[in-house]
Amino acid sequence: MNKIKLFPISLGAALSAALVVSAPAALVATAPAAQAQAGDLAQAVAALRGISTMRANFVQIDRNGKRVSGVMSLKRPGRIRFQYEKGVPFLIVSDGSAFTFVDYSVRQVQRWPIKNSPLGALLDPKRDVARFGKLMPVSSPNIVSVEVRDKAHPEFGVITLVFVRKASAPGGLELTSWAALDSQNTLTRVNLSNHQYGLGIPDNTFRFNDPRPAGRR
């Protein structure tokens, strides 16, 4: 099985690779059809900070159109788990300080600091989304697209978070997708659905069974 890429992931480069991210093509106008309102960036920041816990289904799409699905669990600050569907031997989990990628098919584990991942914009409490974020042109007033880029630290990556206005979501915006294009032009999109907020997610959700022999851990 080819390695599945979520952020994207490749052995040796993985989450630390510098990324250039754009919103899904269906959501971004080829020419600005509607400009987001001035307060949308602040609202997006409030929406991210308003998430204490969240669970959602995800669908991951690579540049060849291959899809895999699973369940994402998030608990701020800094904890997230991507549990893939049955038959996919991968796991991605963050314990609040670092991402861990587990490949059970070859019994391999790799770790990267959250700050070196493009998803640091979502998970790292020290990442200043308001300072480094900018609104992107979108095709609908019901969509808010925010690109987060720290030009002083390109190794942190760039991410564009796509929100849809929803009154019942934290801050009135619901995070629905992001997409990533790495330096090897590998495009990966992640779409979220069936969001649930305020769940009691136990801390052990963000642990994993280490497949490596005891002497190699």
C-alpha positions as CSV (number, residue, x, y, z in Angstrom):
1,M,0.0,0.0,0.0
2,N,1.3,3.5,-0.9
3,K,1.9,5.7,2.1
4,I,-1.1,7.9,2.8
5,K,-0.4,11.6,3.1
6,L,-2.4,13.7,5.4
7,F,-0.5,17.0,5.9
8,P,1.1,15.6,3.6
9,I,3.4,12.9,5.1
10,S,6.5,11.4,3.6
11,L,9.2,9.5,5.6
12,G,12.1,11.8,6.3
13,A,10.3,15.0,5.4
14,A,6.8,14.6,6.9
15,L,5.2,17.4,8.9
16,S,8.3,19.5,9.0
17,A,8.3,20.1,5.3
18,A,7.4,23.6,4.2
19,L,3.9,23.6,2.7
20,V,1.9,25.9,0.5
21,V,-1.8,25.5,1.2
22,S,-4.9,26.6,-0.7
23,A,-8.6,26.1,-0.1
24,P,-10.4,23.4,-2.1
25,A,-11.0,24.6,-5.7
26,A,-14.8,24.4,-5.3
27,L,-14.6,27.0,-2.6
28,V,-12.2,29.5,-4.0
29,A,-13.1,31.8,-6.9
30,T,-10.7,32.1,-9.8
31,A,-11.3,35.8,-9.6
32,P,-12.5,37.4,-6.3
33,A,-16.3,37.2,-6.5
34,A,-16.9,38.3,-3.0
35,Q,-14.6,39.8,-0.4
36,A,-14.9,38.6,3.2
37,Q,-16.0,41.1,5.7
38,A,-13.4,43.0,7.8
39,G,-14.3,41.2,11.0
40,D,-14.0,37.7,9.6
41,L,-10.4,37.1,10.6
42,A,-11.2,38.0,14.2
43,Q,-14.2,35.7,14.0
44,A,-12.2,32.8,12.7
45,V,-9.6,33.3,15.5
46,A,-12.5,33.3,18.0
47,A,-13.9,30.1,16.4
48,L,-10.7,28.3,16.8
49,R,-10.2,29.4,20.3
50,G,-13.8,28.5,21.1
51,I,-13.2,24.8,20.4
52,S,-12.5,22.9,23.6
53,T,-13.2,19.4,22.2
54,M,-14.4,18.3,18.8
55,R,-15.0,15.1,17.0
56,A,-15.6,14.9,13.2
57,N,-15.5,12.5,10.3
58,F,-12.7,13.2,7.9
59,V,-12.1,12.4,4.2
60,Q,-8.6,12.7,2.9
61,I,-8.0,13.1,-0.8
62,D,-4.6,12.9,-2.5
63,R,-3.6,14.5,-5.8
64,N,-4.6,11.3,-7.6
65,G,-8.1,11.5,-6.2
66,K,-7.6,8.5,-3.8
67,R,-9.8,8.8,-0.8
68,V,-9.5,7.4,2.7
69,S,-11.7,8.3,5.7
70,G,-11.7,8.1,9.4
71,V,-12.5,10.0,12.6
72,M,-10.7,13.1,13.9
73,S,-10.8,13.8,17.7
74,L,-9.5,17.2,18.9
75,K,-8.9,18.4,22.5
76,R,-7.3,21.8,23.0
77,P,-4.6,22.7,23.7
78,G,-2.6,20.7,21.1
79,R,-4.2,17.2,21.1
80,I,-5.5,15.6,18.0
81,R,-6.0,12.0,16.7
82,F,-6.7,10.9,13.2
83,Q,-8.0,7.4,13.4
84,Y,-8.1,5.9,9.9
85,E,-10.8,3.5,8.6
86,K,-10.5,-0.2,9.1
87,G,-7.8,-1.7,6.9
88,V,-5.5,1.4,6.9
89,P,-2.5,0.6,9.1
90,F,-1.7,4.2,10.0
91,L,-2.3,6.5,12.9
92,I,-1.6,10.2,13.5
93,V,-1.8,11.5,17.1
94,S,-0.6,14.6,19.0
95,D,-0.2,14.6,22.7
96,G,0.0,18.4,23.0
97,S,3.7,18.8,22.2
98,A,4.5,16.7,19.1
99,F,2.8,14.8,16.3
100,T,3.4,11.0,16.2
101,F,3.0,9.1,12.9
102,V,2.6,5.3,13.4
103,D,2.9,2.9,10.5
104,Y,1.8,-0.4,12.0
105,S,2.5,-2.3,8.7
106,V,6.3,-1.8,9.2
107,R,6.2,-1.1,12.9
108,Q,7.6,2.4,12.5
109,V,7.1,5.5,14.6
110,Q,8.1,9.1,13.8
111,R,7.6,12.3,15.7
112,W,7.6,16.1,14.8
113,P,7.0,19.2,17.0
114,I,3.6,20.7,16.6
115,K,5.1,24.0,15.7
116,N,6.8,22.5,12.7
117,S,3.4,21.3,11.3
118,P,1.0,23.4,9.3
119,L,-1.7,22.3,11.7
120,G,0.2,24.2,14.4
121,A,-2.2,27.0,13.4
122,L,-5.0,24.9,14.8
123,L,-3.3,23.2,17.7
124,D,-0.3,25.3,18.9
125,P,-1.6,27.8,21.5
126,K,1.5,29.9,20.9
127,R,0.8,30.3,17.2
128,D,-0.7,33.8,16.6
129,V,-3.4,33.2,14.0
130,A,-4.5,36.8,14.1
131,R,-1.0,38.1,13.5
132,F,0.0,35.7,10.7
133,G,-3.4,35.1,9.1
134,K,-5.0,36.8,6.2
135,L,-8.3,36.5,4.5
136,M,-8.5,34.8,1.1
137,P,-11.0,35.6,-1.6
138,V,-13.9,33.2,-1.7
139,S,-16.9,32.6,-3.9
140,S,-19.6,32.8,-1.2
141,P,-20.4,35.2,1.7
142,N,-21.1,32.1,3.8
143,I,-17.5,30.9,3.5
144,V,-14.4,32.3,5.3
145,S,-11.0,31.3,4.2
146,V,-7.9,32.2,6.3
147,E,-4.3,31.6,5.3
148,V,-1.8,31.4,8.1
149,R,1.8,32.0,7.2
150,D,4.8,33.0,9.4
151,K,7.2,34.4,6.8
152,A,10.0,34.3,9.3
153,H,9.6,30.6,9.8
154,P,8.8,28.9,6.5
155,E,9.5,25.6,8.1
156,F,6.4,26.0,10.1
157,G,4.4,25.6,7.0
158,V,1.4,27.5,5.5
159,I,-2.2,26.5,6.0
160,T,-5.5,27.9,4.7
161,L,-8.4,27.0,7.0
162,V,-11.9,27.0,5.4
163,F,-14.9,27.8,7.5
164,V,-18.6,27.9,6.8
165,R,-20.9,30.2,8.8
166,K,-23.0,28.2,11.3
167,A,-24.7,29.7,14.2
168,S,-24.4,26.7,16.4
169,A,-20.6,26.3,15.9
170,P,-18.1,28.0,18.2
171,G,-17.7,31.6,17.2
172,G,-20.4,31.1,14.5
173,L,-17.9,29.4,12.1
174,E,-17.4,25.7,11.5
175,L,-14.0,24.5,10.2
176,T,-14.9,22.3,7.2
177,S,-11.6,21.7,5.3
178,W,-8.0,22.4,4.6
179,A,-5.7,21.5,1.7
180,A,-2.0,21.2,1.4
181,L,0.6,21.3,-1.4
182,D,4.1,20.4,-0.4
183,S,7.4,21.2,-2.1
184,Q,7.1,18.1,-4.2
185,N,3.7,19.3,-5.5
186,T,1.9,16.7,-3.6
187,L,-1.7,18.0,-3.1
188,T,-3.7,16.6,-0.2
189,R,-7.2,17.8,0.9
190,V,-9.0,17.0,4.1
191,N,-12.7,17.6,4.5
192,L,-14.6,17.4,7.8
193,S,-18.2,16.5,8.5
194,N,-20.6,15.5,11.3
195,H,-18.9,17.8,13.8
196,Q,-19.6,17.3,17.5
197,Y,-18.5,19.9,20.1
198,G,-18.0,19.8,23.9
199,L,-17.6,16.1,24.1
200,G,-15.9,14.4,27.1
201,I,-12.8,13.1,25.3
202,P,-10.5,11.3,27.7
203,D,-6.8,12.1,27.6
204,N,-5.9,8.5,26.7
205,T,-7.5,9.1,23.3
206,F,-4.2,10.7,22.4
207,R,-2.0,7.8,23.3
208,F,-1.0,4.9,21.0
209,N,0.2,1.4,21.0
210,D,3.8,1.5,20.1
211,P,4.5,-1.3,17.6
212,R,8.3,-1.1,17.9
213,P,10.3,-3.8,19.8
214,A,11.0,-2.7,23.3
215,G,14.7,-2.2,22.7
216,R,14.1,0.2,19.8
217,R,11.8,2.7,21.5
